[in-house]
């Protein structure tokens, strides 16, 4: 599994820790930055990760900023992306199994490394349930097409 990861300055430290943990698990990780805690603009990194996932260059994406809100909003502007902001592993499992989320947004201000690591593990391990949920995901995707 190939994972695209990105963060702004506020999420840099957590992103680095998650990136290292993913690599230790033997996963291929493409790091889209940032590379320091110097102030940056989160939409730049959300776009890069979201486009990598939507374009098939990565299987899933992980984004980290202060709250996770900005990253999730920005990533969801990219067609084909279903970015979900979550604060616990149960939310992550449900958004994968019910919404087929392909990008996980995390808030570094509210999420410690151990909790984030658990959420990422759930995000990567949980399959999409399909069935009645597939119908709903298809309706979400149709909204994208209606606007273009």
Number of C-alpha atoms within 10 A of each C-alpha: 10 16 23 25 30 30 36 27 20 23 24 23 19 23 28 19 14 20 23 14 14 18 12 10 9 10 14 15 18 17 19 18 22 24 15 15 13 10 10 15 14 25 17 18 25 34 19 19 31 33 21 21 24 19 13 11 14 21 16 25 32 28 34 34 27 20 20 26 17 19 33 28 16 17 30 17 16 19 15 17 24 25 28 26 23 22 17 15 18 13 16 26 24 18 22 24 18 19 22 23 23 22 30 27 29 31 23 22 14 12 20 12 14 11 14 24 19 13 23 22 15 19 27 18 11 15 15 17 14 14 9 9 15 16 11 14 16 11 11 14 15 11 10 13 9 7 6 6
